[in-house]
Amino acid sequence: MRWEPAPDLHARMARIVRALEFSHVDPGRVHCLRVYGARANAWARIWGLPRVFQQALRIPAAYVVEFLCPGFDRLPQDEQDRVIIHELLHIPTTFSGGVRPERSRGLRIDRRTVERYYRRYRQAADSAANAP
């Protein structure tokens, strides 16, 4: 497998974080990578830095979002945004380095939930574009 930084996807992720007002997410500690050669049946996956490593290495919580290519890059932009939102929903409000499962108390990360957040994101993006 080969990894490379994805600054374009990081910028989009940061824009989505701001638009959705995900104040618990620190984009400076979420790293985006394009991955080539992975055999996973997914478009993206998120990894957190467990607390034991944070304490042992004396570093704060961080996350890595891998975008599996070329599959992810072939998606239309609106679907890519939905995938980014899906991965962001896995970050708990504590930003602890843990990863929220698909089904947790108070939030199910499924197509319906992602679509609800995507509509909120589009409304915020459209409002910002039409602002004087």
C-alpha positions as CSV (number, residue, x, y, z in Angstrom):
1,M,0.0,0.0,0.0
2,R,1.0,3.6,-0.6
3,W,-0.1,6.7,1.4
4,E,0.2,10.3,0.4
5,P,-1.0,13.5,2.1
6,A,-4.3,14.8,0.7
7,P,-4.3,18.6,1.4
8,D,-7.2,19.2,-0.9
9,L,-9.4,16.7,1.0
10,H,-8.1,18.2,4.3
11,A,-9.3,21.7,3.1
12,R,-12.7,20.3,2.2
13,M,-12.9,18.5,5.5
14,A,-12.1,21.7,7.4
15,R,-14.7,23.6,5.4
16,I,-17.3,20.9,6.3
17,V,-16.3,21.1,10.0
18,R,-16.8,24.9,10.0
19,A,-20.1,24.7,8.0
20,L,-21.6,22.1,10.3
21,E,-20.2,23.8,13.4
22,F,-18.5,20.7,14.6
23,S,-16.7,22.7,17.3
24,H,-15.5,19.5,18.9
25,V,-13.3,18.6,15.9
26,D,-9.9,20.3,15.6
27,P,-9.0,20.1,11.9
28,G,-5.4,20.7,12.8
29,R,-5.4,17.3,14.5
30,V,-7.2,15.4,11.7
31,H,-4.9,14.2,9.0
32,C,-6.2,13.2,5.5
33,L,-4.4,10.7,3.3
34,R,-5.0,9.1,0.0
35,V,-4.3,5.4,0.1
36,Y,-3.5,3.3,-3.0
37,G,-3.5,-0.5,-3.0
38,A,-5.9,-1.1,-0.1
39,R,-8.3,-4.0,-0.5
40,A,-10.9,-2.8,1.9
41,N,-14.5,-2.6,0.6
42,A,-14.9,1.0,1.6
43,W,-14.3,4.5,0.3
44,A,-12.7,5.8,3.5
45,R,-11.9,4.8,7.0
46,I,-10.9,6.7,10.1
47,W,-8.3,5.9,12.7
48,G,-8.0,7.4,16.2
49,L,-4.9,7.5,18.4
50,P,-5.7,5.5,21.5
51,R,-5.2,7.1,24.9
52,V,-2.4,4.7,25.8
53,F,-0.3,6.0,22.9
54,Q,-1.2,9.6,23.7
55,Q,0.0,9.2,27.2
56,A,3.1,7.2,26.4
57,L,4.2,9.5,23.6
58,R,3.0,12.7,25.4
59,I,1.0,13.9,22.4
60,P,-2.7,15.0,22.1
61,A,-5.5,13.0,20.5
62,A,-5.4,12.9,16.7
63,Y,-7.2,11.2,13.9
64,V,-6.3,9.9,10.4
65,V,-8.8,9.7,7.6
66,E,-7.8,7.4,4.8
67,F,-9.4,7.9,1.5
68,L,-9.1,4.7,-0.6
69,C,-8.2,5.5,-4.1
70,P,-8.9,5.3,-6.9
71,G,-12.5,4.4,-5.8
72,F,-13.0,7.6,-3.7
73,D,-11.6,9.9,-6.4
74,R,-14.1,8.4,-8.9
75,L,-17.1,9.5,-6.8
76,P,-19.0,12.7,-7.7
77,Q,-18.1,15.6,-5.4
78,D,-21.5,15.4,-3.5
79,E,-20.9,11.8,-2.7
80,Q,-17.3,12.5,-1.6
81,D,-18.7,15.2,0.7
82,R,-21.1,12.6,2.2
83,V,-18.2,10.2,2.8
84,I,-16.2,13.0,4.5
85,I,-19.3,13.8,6.7
86,H,-19.7,10.1,7.5
87,E,-16.1,9.8,8.7
88,L,-16.4,13.0,10.8
89,L,-19.4,11.6,12.5
90,H,-17.1,8.8,13.9
91,I,-15.2,11.4,15.9
92,P,-16.8,11.6,19.4
93,T,-17.7,15.0,20.9
94,T,-14.9,14.4,23.5
95,F,-12.3,14.3,20.6
96,S,-10.5,11.7,22.8
97,G,-8.8,9.7,20.1
98,G,-11.5,7.1,20.3
99,V,-13.8,6.3,17.3
100,R,-17.6,6.3,17.6
101,P,-19.2,3.1,16.3
102,E,-21.9,3.1,13.6
103,R,-24.5,2.6,16.3
104,S,-23.9,4.4,19.6
105,R,-26.0,6.1,22.2
106,G,-27.8,9.0,20.6
107,L,-26.4,8.7,17.1
108,R,-26.6,6.1,14.4
109,I,-24.2,6.7,11.5
110,D,-26.2,5.6,8.6
111,R,-27.3,6.9,5.2
112,R,-30.2,8.8,6.7
113,T,-28.1,10.6,9.3
114,V,-25.4,11.4,6.8
115,E,-28.0,12.8,4.4
116,R,-29.4,15.1,7.1
117,Y,-26.0,16.5,7.9
118,Y,-25.2,16.8,4.1
119,R,-28.4,18.9,3.7
120,R,-27.3,21.1,6.6
121,Y,-23.9,21.5,5.0
122,R,-25.3,22.5,1.6
123,Q,-27.6,25.1,3.2
124,A,-24.7,26.6,5.2
125,A,-22.4,26.5,2.1
126,D,-25.1,28.1,-0.1
127,S,-25.8,30.8,2.5
128,A,-22.1,31.6,2.7
129,A,-21.9,31.8,-1.1
130,N,-24.8,34.2,-1.2
131,A,-23.7,36.4,1.6
132,P,-22.7,40.0,0.6
